[in-house]
């Protein structure tokens, strides 16, 4: 029997052991720590008596810098605040708490940071002892290289070519995106808190439902609808708590904020959110098909969903995310109000580029211009780029191997816009304005190097689990 089939067989055993009429999970934040959760709706969710409190804490929406540099983009204080709210409520209710993709990226250091925060919160509040499980998601380059040299294709996603060793060598850090499997493995061991590495957003919520014996058809949809908290409700209001309830027949989702509603429109709209195919979402081990979902308004704040279907895969493919450093980075800004300069902004930028080339040559650095007020957000996809606003803001980014070089090339690329020579301009006063005289040292520039899938025989192959006992004094390895 293959390991995936054995896992599914184990799920059938769990059904008989842990089955219950319904399971309720509250999600207080669609990206824990990115902005603090809202206490009013969270408290309403806690008072509604959930069986689990869970939240995802990461996303590749924040770009490759946090993963590559092994940092968080969310302030540590905000992350701790959300963890504290959730942990205190979960321990008071005596229900498990689950976090996925710790610290924005799910890298090992972010998992360790969250485990340390949980320990500290337990000490601060004198919590009774509890059991904490955590798993790592980082994958070494050598693990991937070995798979490639054994003949496995590490297939690219979303326009990425299949992985080459050259692209692998340009990578600083890799995380694998876990499915439900490490969460379920830790729940099997009776933990009270799960701190996860990089993982599918939906897996955070689907895992406890599967653990308690609910069908994959409903469990994975429960995960999909809860992943972004109140993004599935209207009117829009970020970071508000929602509750999902799963039964053997359906999934129900309810807004906890008194001014929000989970409606047929808001819930079905969220199901289509952030995907090229609005009816499918892929996981390690299969895909959720939402083509035949039926949405029904049960009451003013609750929508009922039926008809979702989970289709198991013949082979487990685990998504890999990797980031590699491009160079050090500086950023500068200028404003343009003069109508003639606005109309000729491309010539102004080209003049500045030419001065950079005269100093540094054609290669060995990057120089980027974003023109806000024309096409700064959408770039070449902007349909109205030939109709700029009456004033523009130009952001200049310089990337180079050293900070000194990045600062100088950014300064040239910015200040030379002031000196640009345009036809028909007779005056000597520059036609751009600088809100700051200096350029600003930004985070290093990174790029995505891996957006690929790696075939594995066992869905747990890339994920290392650990269990510790937490007391108000100290934690010890189990």
N, C-alpha and C positions, 0 to 999 in steps of 0.2 A: 504494500500500500504506500503511495507517495505521501510526502509529509503534508501537502495541502489537503489531500483527502482525509488524512488522519486528523488534521485540525478541524475539518468540517464534521467529522464523526464525533469529536470531543464536544462540539457545539450541541449536538443532539443529546449528549449525556447531560450537559449543563441545563438543557430545557427541562428535564425531569427533576433536577435538583433545585433550581432557582426560579422556576416559573412563578409568575404573579399576574394578577388580573390587569394591572396597568403599571407603568413606570413613568415617573415624573422627573424631569431634569430642568433646572433653571440655568440659563446662561446670562451672566451680567455684563459681558463685554465681548464684542466681536474681535478685539485685539487687545488683550489684557496689557495695561500699562501705556498704550499708545496715547490714550487720554483717559483720565480716571473714570471709573464706573460711577453711576448716579445712585447715591444711597437710598433715596426715597423708593424707587422702583425695585431696588435690590431687596430692601426690607420687606416690601410687599411680596416678592417672590419667596423669600425665606418663610414668611408667615403662611404661605400657601402650602407648606409641607412637602417640599421636594424630596425625592429619594437620592438625588445626586445634585451637586453643585459643580459645574464644569465650565471651562473657558479655554479657548485657543489664545496663544500669546505670540503668534508669529505670522510672517507673511513675506513673500518675495516682492511684494509691492514696494517695500522700503528700498529696493535696489540692492546691488551687490556689495556696497561698502561695509555694512555691519558684518556680513558673513566673512568677507575677505579679511577685514581688520580685526575680527573676533571681538566686536563691541556690540552694544545695544544702541538703537536710535531712540528708544523710549527712556525717559529719565528714571533712574533707579528708584527714586522716591515714589513715583507713580506706580511702578510695578509692585513695590512693597505694599503700598496702600491697598491695591486690589487684592493681593495675596492675603493681607491681614483681614480684610472684610470677609473674604471667602473662607479662610481657615477658621476664624472664630465662629462663623455661622455654622459651618459644617460640623465642627466639634460639638457645638451646643445642641444641634439636632441629632448628632450621632449618625451622620450620613457621609459617604465618601465624597472626596473632592478630587477633581481631575484637571490637570493643566497639560496642554500640548504646545509644542514648539516654543519652549521656554526662552524668554529674553529676546524675542524678535526673530531669532535665527534657528534656535534649537541646537546650536553647537554645544559641545561638551562643557565649555566654560560657563555657558548660560544656564545649563542644567545645574551645575555645581553652585552657581550663584543663587538660584531659586531654592535649592536644598538648604543652603546656608541661611537664607531669609526665613524659611519655615522653622528651622532650628531656633533662630533668634526670636521670632514671634512667639514660639512656644515657651521660651524662657521668660520673655517679657510679661506674658499673661499667665504664667504658671499653669499651663494646660496639663491635663492628665495625660499619661503616656499614650502614644499611638504609633501605628506602624506606617512607615513611608516607603513607597517603592518608586524607583526612578530608572530611566533607561537613557542610554546614549545613542546618538544617531550619526556621529561622525564616521566617515569611511576614509581609510588611508589611500593615498594615490597608488601605493604598491598593491593594495587589494584589487583595485580597478585594473591596474596594469596586468596583474596576473590573470585576471579573467579575460582580458583582451588577447593575451599571448596564448591562452588556451583555446582561442578560436571563437569566443563569444563576441557577438556584435553589441556594442553599447550604442543603442540607436538614439539619434537626435530627435527632439520634439520641437514643434513650432518653428520650423525652418532651420534648425541646427543640423549640420551634417553629422553623420556617425562619428563617434569620438575617435580621435587620433592620439598617438602618444605625444605629439607636439602640443596639442591643446591640453592634454593632461599635465604636461610639464609646466605649462603656464598657469597652473592652478595653485592657489595657496591653501584653500580649505574646501572640503566636500562634506555635505550632509546628505543622508538618505532620508526620503520621506516615508515614515512608517505608516502602515495601515492600522487596523484594529488590533493586530496580533500582540505587540508588547503590552498594550493596555490590558487586554484580557489576561495575559500571562500573569501580570502583577495582581489583578483582581482575584485571580485564582488563589494567590498566595495570601489573601485576606488583608491586603493593605487598606489603610484608611485614606491615604493621600497618594496620588500618582503625579509625579513631575516628569513630563515627557520631553524627549528631544524632538527634533524636527519630525513633524507628522502631518498627515492630512487633516485639514480643519474638521471635516465631518467625522473622522475616525474617533475624535475625542468623545463624541456623543453616541455614535453607533456602537462603540465597544461595550459600554455598560448594558445597552439594550440587548446585544447579542449574548453577553455574559448571562443575562437573566432569561435567556431562552426565546426572545422574540425573533421573528423571521427577518432574514436579511432584507427582504423587500421593503419592510417598514423601517427597520433599524437604520439603514443607510439614508433613507429620506429624512428621518428624524435628525440625523447628523447634518444633512444638507440645509435643512430649514433653520437649525439653531446656530450654525457656525458663526454668523455675524450678529448675533443677538437681535437688537431692535431694528436692524436693516430690513427685516421681514414685516415690519409694522408701519402704519401710517397714523398721523402725519410724521414726516421724517424727524427723528430725534436720536442721535447717536448715543451709544453707551447706556441705554436703558435695558432693563432685564426683561427677558421673555421666558415663558415656560413651555416646554414641549412635553406632551404625554403620548405614550405609545401603548396600543393594545394589540391583540392578535389580528384585528381587522383594519386599524387605521392609525394615523398620526394626527394629533391635535396641537395647535400652537396658539398661545394666548399672550397678549401684551400685558405686562404688569404695571406699566405707568398708566394712571387713570385717564390721561388724555390721549393715549394711543390705542389703536385697534389693529389686530391681525385680520385683514380682509382677504377675500378671494384675490383681489387685484394685487395687494402687497405681497402676499405669500407666493402666488404663482410668479409674480415678477421677480422675486428674489431667487426662485428656483432657476431662473434663466440668467442670473447675474454672473458676470465674469467667465463666460465660456464661449468658445467658437461655435459649438453646437448646443443650443439652448436646452436640449433634452437629455444630455449625457454628462456624466461625471465619472472619471476613472479613478480606481483605487488599486493598491497592491492586492491583487487577487480577483479583480473583476471590475464591473462598471454598473452604475445606477442608470437605469433607463426611465425617464420621466415622461415619455411620449404620451402615455395613456392615463396620466394623473387626472383625478377628478377632485375639484375643490368645492367645498360647501360651507356656507356661513352658518355656524351653529348658534352663535349669539353675537352681540355687538363687538366683542373683543376676541373671539375665537373662530378659527377656520379649521375644518376637518379635511384631511387629504387621504385619498385612497388611490390605488391603481399604479403605484410605483413598483418597479421590478428590478431586482438585483440579478445580474447575469455573471456567474462565476467564470473566471478565465481558465484556460487550459494550462497556462504557464504564469507564474508570478513574476511580474515586472515591477521593480522598485525604482521610482524616480530619484535621480541624483541631481543635486544642485551644487554648483561649484563656482567660486569667484577667484579671480587672479588680479594682482596689482598691476596697474598701468603706469603710475608714477605719482609724484607729489603734485599738489594742485593749489593754485591761487585763483581768486575771483575778484573781478572789479565791475563797477557799474557806471553808467553815464546816462543822462537824459538829453533828449533832443526835442526842441520845440520849434525851431526855425523851419518854415514850410519847405524851403528849397532843399535843406539838408534832409528833411524827412523824405522828400521825393527821391533823393539820390543816396539813401542810406547804404545801398549795396556798394556804391563806388567809394563811400567813406570807409566801409569795412575793408574793402579790397586794398585801399591805400595803406591802412594800418597793417594788414597782413603782409604787404610788400616790405614794410619797414622791419617786421619781425624776420622775414626771410633774409633780408640784407644782413641782419645781425647773426642769425642762427642757422641759416641754410634752409633746405627744403624738408629735411627729415629729422627724426630724433626727438620730437615733441609733438604736442597736440594743442591747437588753438581753436576754441569754439565761441561762436557768437549766437546769442538768443535775443531776438528782437521782439520785445513785448509791446503790444499795440499794433503789431502786424501779423506775425505768425509764431510768436515765442512759445506758445503752448503746443500747437499741432505741427509746427515745422512745415515740411513740404506737403502735408495732408491738408493744410488750411485752404479752404475754398475761396476765402476773401482776402488773400494775401496781397492782392493788387490794390486794395483799398485801405491803406493804413490809417490809424487814428491821427489826430492833430498833434499828439505828442507821443514819443516813443521812449522806452527804457531798454537799454542794451546791456545784457550781462555778458561779460567776457570771462572765459575760463581758460587758463593756461595749465597744461600738464607736461611735466618733464621729469627726467630721472632724479634731479635734486631739487630741493626747495628753493635754493638760490636761483637756479635757472628758471624754475616755474614763476617765481616772483618777477624776475626781470622781463621775461617774455610777455607775461600778463600786463605788466606796466607799459611796455611798448605798445602792445596790442590795444590797450585802452587809451593811453595819452595821445597816440598818433591820430586817433579819430579827431582830436581837437585841431590838429594841424593839416588835416586832409585838404588837398588842392582840388577844388572842383571848378569846372568851367563856369564862367559868368560871375564868379565870386570875386569882388573887388576889395572888400574890406580885409583887415588883418585880425579882427577879433574872431576867436573860435566860435563855432556854432553848436558845441555840445557842452553840457554842464555836468560837473562831477559832485555828487552828494558827499563823497569822501575823497580826499586827496590820495589816500593810500589804496593799495589792493589788499585783500584779506586772505590770510592763510586758511584754507579749507581742509576738509578731510582728504586723505589720499584718494586718487581715482582708481576705482576697480571696475572690472567688467565681468559679465557672466561668461564663464568658460564651459560650464556644464549645465545643460538642460536636457538630460538623457535618461534612458531607462536601462537598468541592469537586470538581466534574468537571474533568478535565484531558485534553488531547489526547495529551500525552507524559508517561509516568510519572516522567520526570526533571525536569519543568517547575519544580517547587518546590524542587529540591535542587541546591545548588552544590557541586561537588567540587573538591578541591585535592590536589596531591601535593608532598611535600617530601622531601629527602634528609637523614637524621639521621646525624650522626657524633658521636663522643665529645667533639669540641670544640664544634661548632655545627651548626645545620641551615641549609640554604639552599633557596630555592624551586626547584622543578624547572622 
